[in-house]
Amino acid sequence: MRKIYIIYAGIDVKGILLITAQDNIFLTFERYVSHVQNILTLDARVIVISIEKCRNFKEFWDEEYRHSLRVGIEENSITIREYEQYVELFGVRLVKTNDIIEKMRSVKDEEEIEAISTVAKKLDNCLKNIGSELIPGIKEKTLEKKLLEKIRSEALDIVDIRVSFGENTSKPYLKATNHRLEEIDVVIIDITAKEYGKEYMATIARNFFIGDVEKKWPTILEEYTRLYYLEDKMILRP
């Protein structure tokens, strides 16, 4: 359940998420309770409870349903041992489900769509004139700082921002460095943000090509061809 809950509310600690007809309850270790409460907003509508202080899990189920209640549990997220522990802890029948939360969240109502669209439009506005900042010699960190200022001017809460030039764009984690933009180069900008006090996020990514990039194509093709044949020789080596 940990992975699903991170998607649901941005939580970065291990816990159990109970989605009931009345409340959304997150059970975690006592040492994480304050941390999780600081991350969540009122809009998240999640109650955070210390799992060490909660000994009778049946209190979460309505009295009339306790003897016949079935609880869905993500079958791909737990081990057999954990499954058996949950059966004993919750005292109810556990029914295997598969990606049920992702499927539920794939459908959005008009209010949710509007919230996401609002953030996306603001992010798009931040990137409208960014091309004028892409001057050879500028550092990734400098461009990132300028983007942060633009995003904050739109009253957005920044979740993640990635700025990379040239060879850095091939790295799995696009963390801004002191690498400078060249005369002929490529730029990747990837921003995720949300409105303050709200949980819905939007991500916008842009690729920019600086200068006459086609001039580099023959050199790149030659390098790829060389690496291809080198790899081929290594694989076929007796």
DOSEKOL-508045 format. One record per residue (C-alpha): residue number from 1; residue in three letters; chain; x, y, z. Coordinates in pm, 1 decimal, always signed. Example, Ala and Ser with C-alpha at 12.3 -4.5 7.8 and 13.67 -1.06 7.14 Angstrom:
residues 2
<doba n="1" res="ALA" chain="A" xx="+1230.0" yy="-450.0" zz="+780.0"/>
<doba n="2" res="SER" chain="A" xx="+1367.0" yy="-106.0" zz="+714.0"/>
//
This chain:
residues 238
<doba n="1" res="MET" chain="A" xx="+0.0" yy="+0.0" zz="+0.0"/>
<doba n="2" res="ARG" chain="A" xx="+293.4" yy="+232.6" zz="+46.1"/>
<doba n="3" res="LYS" chain="A" xx="+342.9" yy="+299.1" zz="-324.5"/>
<doba n="4" res="ILE" chain="A" xx="-25.5" yy="+372.2" zz="-379.0"/>
<doba n="5" res="TYR" chain="A" xx="-40.7" yy="+613.9" zz="-90.5"/>
<doba n="6" res="ILE" chain="A" xx="+259.1" yy="+810.9" zz="-217.7"/>
<doba n="7" res="ILE" chain="A" xx="+67.0" yy="+865.4" zz="-541.1"/>
<doba n="8" res="TYR" chain="A" xx="-246.0" yy="+951.7" zz="-345.1"/>
<doba n="9" res="ALA" chain="A" xx="-110.4" yy="+1217.6" zz="-113.6"/>
<doba n="10" res="GLY" chain="A" xx="+264.0" yy="+1262.2" zz="-151.0"/>
<doba n="11" res="ILE" chain="A" xx="+353.3" yy="+1068.9" zz="+163.9"/>
<doba n="12" res="ASP" chain="A" xx="+710.3" yy="+939.8" zz="+179.6"/>
<doba n="13" res="VAL" chain="A" xx="+688.8" yy="+702.5" zz="+478.1"/>
<doba n="14" res="LYS" chain="A" xx="+556.8" yy="+349.7" zz="+515.2"/>
<doba n="15" res="GLY" chain="A" xx="+204.4" yy="+296.0" zz="+640.6"/>
<doba n="16" res="ILE" chain="A" xx="-138.4" yy="+143.3" zz="+581.5"/>
<doba n="17" res="LEU" chain="A" xx="-412.3" yy="+342.3" zz="+410.9"/>
<doba n="18" res="LEU" chain="A" xx="-770.9" yy="+251.8" zz="+503.6"/>
<doba n="19" res="ILE" chain="A" xx="-1038.6" yy="+392.4" zz="+276.2"/>
<doba n="20" res="THR" chain="A" xx="-1374.8" yy="+352.8" zz="+449.9"/>
<doba n="21" res="ALA" chain="A" xx="-1720.6" yy="+491.5" zz="+382.7"/>
<doba n="22" res="GLN" chain="A" xx="-1669.4" yy="+749.6" zz="+658.2"/>
<doba n="23" res="ASP" chain="A" xx="-1299.4" yy="+837.7" zz="+659.8"/>
<doba n="24" res="ASN" chain="A" xx="-961.2" yy="+792.9" zz="+496.1"/>
<doba n="25" res="ILE" chain="A" xx="-727.0" yy="+668.7" zz="+768.9"/>
<doba n="26" res="PHE" chain="A" xx="-348.7" yy="+644.6" zz="+746.2"/>
<doba n="27" res="LEU" chain="A" xx="-186.2" yy="+415.6" zz="+1002.1"/>
<doba n="28" res="THR" chain="A" xx="+186.4" yy="+466.5" zz="+1048.2"/>
<doba n="29" res="PHE" chain="A" xx="+454.2" yy="+446.7" zz="+1315.0"/>
<doba n="30" res="GLU" chain="A" xx="+434.1" yy="+697.3" zz="+1600.3"/>
<doba n="31" res="ARG" chain="A" xx="+761.1" yy="+864.0" zz="+1494.9"/>
<doba n="32" res="TYR" chain="A" xx="+611.7" yy="+950.3" zz="+1154.8"/>
<doba n="33" res="VAL" chain="A" xx="+274.0" yy="+1088.5" zz="+1267.8"/>
<doba n="34" res="SER" chain="A" xx="+379.5" yy="+1454.7" zz="+1302.5"/>
<doba n="35" res="HIS" chain="A" xx="+573.7" yy="+1438.7" zz="+975.0"/>
<doba n="36" res="VAL" chain="A" xx="+271.0" yy="+1307.4" zz="+784.2"/>
<doba n="37" res="GLN" chain="A" xx="+35.1" yy="+1558.6" zz="+946.8"/>
<doba n="38" res="ASN" chain="A" xx="+264.5" yy="+1841.9" zz="+835.0"/>
<doba n="39" res="ILE" chain="A" xx="+257.5" yy="+1715.8" zz="+476.1"/>
<doba n="40" res="LEU" chain="A" xx="-118.3" yy="+1668.0" zz="+452.1"/>
<doba n="41" res="THR" chain="A" xx="-365.3" yy="+1952.5" zz="+415.6"/>
<doba n="42" res="LEU" chain="A" xx="-730.1" yy="+1966.2" zz="+519.3"/>
<doba n="43" res="ASP" chain="A" xx="-824.9" yy="+1902.4" zz="+156.4"/>
<doba n="44" res="ALA" chain="A" xx="-656.2" yy="+1561.7" zz="+175.1"/>
<doba n="45" res="ARG" chain="A" xx="-926.3" yy="+1449.4" zz="+419.0"/>
<doba n="46" res="VAL" chain="A" xx="-700.0" yy="+1191.1" zz="+582.2"/>
<doba n="47" res="ILE" chain="A" xx="-684.2" yy="+1105.4" zz="+952.2"/>
<doba n="48" res="VAL" chain="A" xx="-334.3" yy="+1007.6" zz="+1069.1"/>
<doba n="49" res="ILE" chain="A" xx="-317.1" yy="+753.5" zz="+1352.2"/>
<doba n="50" res="SER" chain="A" xx="-23.5" yy="+587.6" zz="+1528.1"/>
<doba n="51" res="ILE" chain="A" xx="-32.4" yy="+216.5" zz="+1454.1"/>
<doba n="52" res="GLU" chain="A" xx="+133.8" yy="+141.6" zz="+1789.7"/>
<doba n="53" res="LYS" chain="A" xx="-153.6" yy="+306.1" zz="+1977.6"/>
<doba n="54" res="CYS" chain="A" xx="-422.1" yy="+128.7" zz="+1778.6"/>
<doba n="55" res="ARG" chain="A" xx="-471.1" yy="-224.9" zz="+1907.4"/>
<doba n="56" res="ASN" chain="A" xx="-830.7" yy="-290.7" zz="+1809.6"/>
<doba n="57" res="PHE" chain="A" xx="-860.9" yy="-236.3" zz="+1435.7"/>
<doba n="58" res="LYS" chain="A" xx="-1224.3" yy="-346.5" zz="+1433.5"/>
<doba n="59" res="GLU" chain="A" xx="-1319.0" yy="-5.1" zz="+1567.8"/>
<doba n="60" res="PHE" chain="A" xx="-1284.3" yy="+125.5" zz="+1212.4"/>
<doba n="61" res="TRP" chain="A" xx="-1574.3" yy="-83.2" zz="+1085.5"/>
<doba n="62" res="ASP" chain="A" xx="-1939.3" yy="-6.4" zz="+1152.4"/>
<doba n="63" res="GLU" chain="A" xx="-2086.8" yy="-237.9" zz="+1417.1"/>
<doba n="64" res="GLU" chain="A" xx="-2350.1" yy="-381.5" zz="+1183.1"/>
<doba n="65" res="TYR" chain="A" xx="-2091.6" yy="-479.2" zz="+920.2"/>
<doba n="66" res="ARG" chain="A" xx="-1810.2" yy="-615.3" zz="+1136.2"/>
<doba n="67" res="HIS" chain="A" xx="-1901.2" yy="-981.3" zz="+1097.5"/>
<doba n="68" res="SER" chain="A" xx="-1955.3" yy="-979.4" zz="+720.6"/>
<doba n="69" res="LEU" chain="A" xx="-1733.8" yy="-696.1" zz="+600.1"/>
<doba n="70" res="ARG" chain="A" xx="-1488.6" yy="-758.1" zz="+318.5"/>
<doba n="71" res="VAL" chain="A" xx="-1186.9" yy="-531.9" zz="+274.8"/>
<doba n="72" res="GLY" chain="A" xx="-1001.7" yy="-491.8" zz="-54.4"/>
<doba n="73" res="ILE" chain="A" xx="-623.5" yy="-517.8" zz="-35.8"/>
<doba n="74" res="GLU" chain="A" xx="-367.2" yy="-462.5" zz="-312.0"/>
<doba n="75" res="GLU" chain="A" xx="-240.4" yy="-811.0" zz="-393.4"/>
<doba n="76" res="ASN" chain="A" xx="+76.4" yy="-686.7" zz="-566.9"/>
<doba n="77" res="SER" chain="A" xx="+189.3" yy="-473.6" zz="-273.3"/>
<doba n="78" res="ILE" chain="A" xx="+220.2" yy="-723.8" zz="+12.8"/>
<doba n="79" res="THR" chain="A" xx="+384.2" yy="-1054.7" zz="+94.8"/>
<doba n="80" res="ILE" chain="A" xx="+198.1" yy="-1366.7" zz="+207.9"/>
<doba n="81" res="ARG" chain="A" xx="+325.4" yy="-1305.1" zz="+559.5"/>
<doba n="82" res="GLU" chain="A" xx="+188.8" yy="-949.9" zz="+558.7"/>
<doba n="83" res="TYR" chain="A" xx="-143.2" yy="-1075.7" zz="+423.0"/>
<doba n="84" res="GLU" chain="A" xx="-176.2" yy="-1319.1" zz="+712.5"/>
<doba n="85" res="GLN" chain="A" xx="-83.3" yy="-1045.0" zz="+960.2"/>
<doba n="86" res="TYR" chain="A" xx="-351.4" yy="-813.0" zz="+819.5"/>
<doba n="87" res="VAL" chain="A" xx="-616.0" yy="-1085.8" zz="+841.5"/>
<doba n="88" res="GLU" chain="A" xx="-534.3" yy="-1127.6" zz="+1209.5"/>
<doba n="89" res="LEU" chain="A" xx="-506.7" yy="-754.2" zz="+1281.1"/>
<doba n="90" res="PHE" chain="A" xx="-821.2" yy="-634.4" zz="+1107.6"/>
<doba n="91" res="GLY" chain="A" xx="-1039.2" yy="-932.9" zz="+1187.3"/>
<doba n="92" res="VAL" chain="A" xx="-1222.4" yy="-911.6" zz="+854.7"/>
<doba n="93" res="ARG" chain="A" xx="-1217.4" yy="-1094.5" zz="+524.4"/>
<doba n="94" res="LEU" chain="A" xx="-952.1" yy="-953.4" zz="+290.2"/>
<doba n="95" res="VAL" chain="A" xx="-1030.6" yy="-956.3" zz="-82.1"/>
<doba n="96" res="LYS" chain="A" xx="-747.9" yy="-930.2" zz="-334.4"/>
<doba n="97" res="THR" chain="A" xx="-763.0" yy="-631.6" zz="-569.3"/>
<doba n="98" res="ASN" chain="A" xx="-529.9" yy="-502.8" zz="-837.2"/>
<doba n="99" res="ASP" chain="A" xx="-443.8" yy="-132.3" zz="-881.5"/>
<doba n="100" res="ILE" chain="A" xx="-789.9" yy="-31.6" zz="-762.3"/>
<doba n="101" res="ILE" chain="A" xx="-684.3" yy="+315.4" zz="-644.3"/>
<doba n="102" res="GLU" chain="A" xx="-508.6" yy="+396.9" zz="-971.7"/>
<doba n="103" res="LYS" chain="A" xx="-820.0" yy="+288.9" zz="-1160.1"/>
<doba n="104" res="MET" chain="A" xx="-1042.1" yy="+504.2" zz="-938.8"/>
<doba n="105" res="ARG" chain="A" xx="-813.5" yy="+803.8" zz="-980.1"/>
<doba n="106" res="SER" chain="A" xx="-799.8" yy="+766.2" zz="-1358.5"/>
<doba n="107" res="VAL" chain="A" xx="-1154.5" yy="+907.1" zz="-1368.5"/>
<doba n="108" res="LYS" chain="A" xx="-1183.4" yy="+1275.4" zz="-1275.5"/>
<doba n="109" res="ASP" chain="A" xx="-1492.5" yy="+1488.1" zz="-1219.7"/>
<doba n="110" res="GLU" chain="A" xx="-1526.0" yy="+1841.9" zz="-1355.5"/>
<doba n="111" res="GLU" chain="A" xx="-1396.8" yy="+2003.1" zz="-1037.3"/>
<doba n="112" res="GLU" chain="A" xx="-1085.1" yy="+1785.8" zz="-1036.1"/>
<doba n="113" res="ILE" chain="A" xx="-1018.3" yy="+1849.7" zz="-1405.3"/>
<doba n="114" res="GLU" chain="A" xx="-1051.7" yy="+2223.7" zz="-1349.9"/>
<doba n="115" res="ALA" chain="A" xx="-805.6" yy="+2213.0" zz="-1058.0"/>
<doba n="116" res="ILE" chain="A" xx="-545.3" yy="+2030.1" zz="-1267.6"/>
<doba n="117" res="SER" chain="A" xx="-605.2" yy="+2252.1" zz="-1572.6"/>
<doba n="118" res="THR" chain="A" xx="-556.5" yy="+2567.0" zz="-1364.8"/>
<doba n="119" res="VAL" chain="A" xx="-211.9" yy="+2451.4" zz="-1251.9"/>
<doba n="120" res="ALA" chain="A" xx="-119.4" yy="+2340.0" zz="-1604.7"/>
<doba n="121" res="LYS" chain="A" xx="-215.1" yy="+2679.8" zz="-1750.4"/>
<doba n="122" res="LYS" chain="A" xx="-7.5" yy="+2861.3" zz="-1489.4"/>
<doba n="123" res="LEU" chain="A" xx="+293.1" yy="+2639.6" zz="-1560.4"/>
<doba n="124" res="ASP" chain="A" xx="+247.9" yy="+2691.6" zz="-1932.4"/>
<doba n="125" res="ASN" chain="A" xx="+246.8" yy="+3065.8" zz="-1870.9"/>
<doba n="126" res="CYS" chain="A" xx="+578.2" yy="+3033.8" zz="-1683.5"/>
<doba n="127" res="LEU" chain="A" xx="+738.8" yy="+2872.3" zz="-1988.3"/>
<doba n="128" res="LYS" chain="A" xx="+592.9" yy="+3102.1" zz="-2255.5"/>
<doba n="129" res="ASN" chain="A" xx="+886.2" yy="+3341.9" zz="-2271.1"/>
<doba n="130" res="ILE" chain="A" xx="+1156.9" yy="+3118.7" zz="-2129.0"/>
<doba n="131" res="GLY" chain="A" xx="+1319.7" yy="+3097.2" zz="-2471.0"/>
<doba n="132" res="SER" chain="A" xx="+1462.0" yy="+3446.8" zz="-2422.1"/>
<doba n="133" res="GLU" chain="A" xx="+1655.0" yy="+3317.2" zz="-2119.1"/>
<doba n="134" res="LEU" chain="A" xx="+1821.7" yy="+3036.2" zz="-2314.3"/>
<doba n="135" res="ILE" chain="A" xx="+2140.2" yy="+3225.3" zz="-2392.1"/>
<doba n="136" res="PRO" chain="A" xx="+2463.9" yy="+3029.2" zz="-2449.5"/>
<doba n="137" res="GLY" chain="A" xx="+2673.3" yy="+3042.8" zz="-2133.9"/>
<doba n="138" res="ILE" chain="A" xx="+2385.7" yy="+3037.4" zz="-1885.1"/>
<doba n="139" res="LYS" chain="A" xx="+2414.9" yy="+2771.5" zz="-1613.6"/>
<doba n="140" res="GLU" chain="A" xx="+2150.3" yy="+2509.8" zz="-1542.8"/>
<doba n="141" res="LYS" chain="A" xx="+2124.9" yy="+2635.0" zz="-1184.7"/>
<doba n="142" res="THR" chain="A" xx="+2079.1" yy="+2994.7" zz="-1303.5"/>
<doba n="143" res="LEU" chain="A" xx="+1794.5" yy="+2896.6" zz="-1535.9"/>
<doba n="144" res="GLU" chain="A" xx="+1637.7" yy="+2689.7" zz="-1259.1"/>
<doba n="145" res="LYS" chain="A" xx="+1646.9" yy="+2990.6" zz="-1025.4"/>
<doba n="146" res="LYS" chain="A" xx="+1474.2" yy="+3208.4" zz="-1287.0"/>
<doba n="147" res="LEU" chain="A" xx="+1206.5" yy="+2943.7" zz="-1335.2"/>
<doba n="148" res="LEU" chain="A" xx="+1148.2" yy="+2916.3" zz="-961.4"/>
<doba n="149" res="GLU" chain="A" xx="+1085.5" yy="+3291.3" zz="-947.5"/>
<doba n="150" res="LYS" chain="A" xx="+834.1" yy="+3268.8" zz="-1233.5"/>
<doba n="151" res="ILE" chain="A" xx="+654.4" yy="+2973.8" zz="-1074.6"/>
<doba n="152" res="ARG" chain="A" xx="+627.2" yy="+3146.7" zz="-737.0"/>
<doba n="153" res="SER" chain="A" xx="+492.5" yy="+3458.4" zz="-908.2"/>
<doba n="154" res="GLU" chain="A" xx="+201.6" yy="+3238.2" zz="-1023.3"/>
<doba n="155" res="ALA" chain="A" xx="+135.1" yy="+3145.3" zz="-656.2"/>
<doba n="156" res="LEU" chain="A" xx="+223.7" yy="+2781.6" zz="-715.4"/>
<doba n="157" res="ASP" chain="A" xx="+376.4" yy="+2535.7" zz="-471.0"/>
<doba n="158" res="ILE" chain="A" xx="+671.2" yy="+2365.0" zz="-642.4"/>
<doba n="159" res="VAL" chain="A" xx="+677.5" yy="+1986.9" zz="-610.8"/>
<doba n="160" res="ASP" chain="A" xx="+966.9" yy="+1912.2" zz="-846.9"/>
<doba n="161" res="ILE" chain="A" xx="+1173.8" yy="+2098.5" zz="-1105.5"/>
<doba n="162" res="ARG" chain="A" xx="+1435.2" yy="+1960.9" zz="-1342.7"/>
<doba n="163" res="VAL" chain="A" xx="+1660.5" yy="+2159.4" zz="-1573.3"/>
<doba n="164" res="SER" chain="A" xx="+1929.9" yy="+1996.3" zz="-1787.1"/>
<doba n="165" res="PHE" chain="A" xx="+2147.3" yy="+2088.0" zz="-2085.1"/>
<doba n="166" res="GLY" chain="A" xx="+2332.8" yy="+1875.1" zz="-2338.3"/>
<doba n="167" res="GLU" chain="A" xx="+2477.7" yy="+1548.1" zz="-2211.2"/>
<doba n="168" res="ASN" chain="A" xx="+2307.2" yy="+1595.6" zz="-1874.7"/>
<doba n="169" res="THR" chain="A" xx="+1968.9" yy="+1536.7" zz="-2041.1"/>
<doba n="170" res="SER" chain="A" xx="+2059.6" yy="+1168.3" zz="-2082.3"/>
<doba n="171" res="LYS" chain="A" xx="+2093.1" yy="+1116.1" zz="-1707.7"/>
<doba n="172" res="PRO" chain="A" xx="+1809.2" yy="+944.9" zz="-1518.0"/>
<doba n="173" res="TYR" chain="A" xx="+1787.6" yy="+1231.0" zz="-1267.2"/>
<doba n="174" res="LEU" chain="A" xx="+1782.2" yy="+1575.5" zz="-1426.5"/>
<doba n="175" res="LYS" chain="A" xx="+1934.3" yy="+1770.8" zz="-1139.5"/>
<doba n="176" res="ALA" chain="A" xx="+2052.2" yy="+2124.5" zz="-1218.3"/>
<doba n="177" res="THR" chain="A" xx="+2429.8" yy="+2172.6" zz="-1208.5"/>
<doba n="178" res="ASN" chain="A" xx="+2681.0" yy="+2442.7" zz="-1304.3"/>
<doba n="179" res="HIS" chain="A" xx="+2689.6" yy="+2301.8" zz="-1657.8"/>
<doba n="180" res="ARG" chain="A" xx="+2663.2" yy="+2585.8" zz="-1912.9"/>
<doba n="181" res="LEU" chain="A" xx="+2449.4" yy="+2605.0" zz="-2225.3"/>
<doba n="182" res="GLU" chain="A" xx="+2648.3" yy="+2574.1" zz="-2548.6"/>
<doba n="183" res="GLU" chain="A" xx="+2598.1" yy="+2742.5" zz="-2887.6"/>
<doba n="184" res="ILE" chain="A" xx="+2446.5" yy="+2422.2" zz="-3024.3"/>
<doba n="185" res="ASP" chain="A" xx="+2265.3" yy="+2236.7" zz="-2751.1"/>
<doba n="186" res="VAL" chain="A" xx="+1947.1" yy="+2076.6" zz="-2618.4"/>
<doba n="187" res="VAL" chain="A" xx="+1750.8" yy="+2178.4" zz="-2308.4"/>
<doba n="188" res="ILE" chain="A" xx="+1499.3" yy="+1978.6" zz="-2105.2"/>
<doba n="189" res="ILE" chain="A" xx="+1274.1" yy="+2152.6" zz="-1852.7"/>
<doba n="190" res="ASP" chain="A" xx="+1034.9" yy="+1944.9" zz="-1642.2"/>
<doba n="191" res="ILE" chain="A" xx="+818.7" yy="+2107.7" zz="-1373.7"/>
<doba n="192" res="THR" chain="A" xx="+559.6" yy="+1965.4" zz="-1134.9"/>
<doba n="193" res="ALA" chain="A" xx="+360.5" yy="+2200.7" zz="-913.0"/>
<doba n="194" res="LYS" chain="A" xx="+28.1" yy="+2249.7" zz="-736.7"/>
<doba n="195" res="GLU" chain="A" xx="-169.6" yy="+2534.6" zz="-587.5"/>
<doba n="196" res="TYR" chain="A" xx="-96.7" yy="+2608.3" zz="-222.5"/>
<doba n="197" res="GLY" chain="A" xx="-320.2" yy="+2411.8" zz="+11.5"/>
<doba n="198" res="LYS" chain="A" xx="-440.6" yy="+2178.1" zz="-262.8"/>
<doba n="199" res="GLU" chain="A" xx="-336.6" yy="+1826.8" zz="-359.8"/>
<doba n="200" res="TYR" chain="A" xx="-388.8" yy="+1815.7" zz="-735.9"/>
<doba n="201" res="MET" chain="A" xx="-66.7" yy="+1852.3" zz="-932.7"/>
<doba n="202" res="ALA" chain="A" xx="+21.6" yy="+1913.2" zz="-1295.1"/>
<doba n="203" res="THR" chain="A" xx="+344.3" yy="+1846.4" zz="-1481.1"/>
<doba n="204" res="ILE" chain="A" xx="+469.6" yy="+2027.9" zz="-1788.5"/>
<doba n="205" res="ALA" chain="A" xx="+785.8" yy="+1935.0" zz="-1977.6"/>
<doba n="206" res="ARG" chain="A" xx="+950.3" yy="+2116.0" zz="-2267.1"/>
<doba n="207" res="ASN" chain="A" xx="+1241.5" yy="+2035.6" zz="-2498.7"/>
<doba n="208" res="PHE" chain="A" xx="+1434.1" yy="+2321.2" zz="-2659.5"/>
<doba n="209" res="PHE" chain="A" xx="+1693.7" yy="+2295.2" zz="-2935.6"/>
<doba n="210" res="ILE" chain="A" xx="+1953.3" yy="+2571.5" zz="-2937.9"/>
<doba n="211" res="GLY" chain="A" xx="+2137.9" yy="+2675.3" zz="-3254.5"/>
<doba n="212" res="ASP" chain="A" xx="+2170.9" yy="+2468.4" zz="-3571.0"/>
<doba n="213" res="VAL" chain="A" xx="+2142.0" yy="+2125.6" zz="-3412.8"/>
<doba n="214" res="GLU" chain="A" xx="+2135.8" yy="+1953.9" zz="-3752.2"/>
<doba n="215" res="LYS" chain="A" xx="+2508.0" yy="+2029.0" zz="-3786.2"/>
<doba n="216" res="LYS" chain="A" xx="+2574.5" yy="+1783.7" zz="-3503.5"/>
<doba n="217" res="TRP" chain="A" xx="+2370.9" yy="+1501.2" zz="-3651.2"/>
<doba n="218" res="PRO" chain="A" xx="+2652.5" yy="+1350.8" zz="-3867.5"/>
<doba n="219" res="THR" chain="A" xx="+2889.1" yy="+1351.1" zz="-3567.3"/>
<doba n="220" res="ILE" chain="A" xx="+2626.7" yy="+1194.4" zz="-3341.2"/>
<doba n="221" res="LEU" chain="A" xx="+2540.1" yy="+931.3" zz="-3602.9"/>
<doba n="222" res="GLU" chain="A" xx="+2907.2" yy="+845.8" zz="-3644.4"/>
<doba n="223" res="GLU" chain="A" xx="+2950.9" yy="+807.7" zz="-3267.8"/>
<doba n="224" res="TYR" chain="A" xx="+2642.1" yy="+589.6" zz="-3231.9"/>
<doba n="225" res="THR" chain="A" xx="+2755.6" yy="+371.2" zz="-3522.1"/>
<doba n="226" res="ARG" chain="A" xx="+3099.1" yy="+328.5" zz="-3364.3"/>
<doba n="227" res="LEU" chain="A" xx="+2945.9" yy="+233.1" zz="-3028.4"/>
<doba n="228" res="TYR" chain="A" xx="+2705.3" yy="-7.2" zz="-3198.0"/>
<doba n="229" res="TYR" chain="A" xx="+2981.6" yy="-203.0" zz="-3368.7"/>
<doba n="230" res="LEU" chain="A" xx="+3197.1" yy="-193.4" zz="-3055.2"/>
<doba n="231" res="GLU" chain="A" xx="+2911.6" yy="-340.9" zz="-2852.0"/>
<doba n="232" res="ASP" chain="A" xx="+2850.4" yy="-599.3" zz="-3122.9"/>
<doba n="233" res="LYS" chain="A" xx="+3212.4" yy="-712.7" zz="-3107.2"/>
<doba n="234" res="MET" chain="A" xx="+3200.9" yy="-740.0" zz="-2728.4"/>
<doba n="235" res="ILE" chain="A" xx="+2888.6" yy="-956.4" zz="-2740.2"/>
<doba n="236" res="LEU" chain="A" xx="+3027.4" yy="-1187.3" zz="-3008.9"/>
<doba n="237" res="ARG" chain="A" xx="+3370.5" yy="-1214.8" zz="-2848.1"/>
<doba n="238" res="PRO" chain="A" xx="+3444.9" yy="-1585.2" zz="-2772.2"/>
//
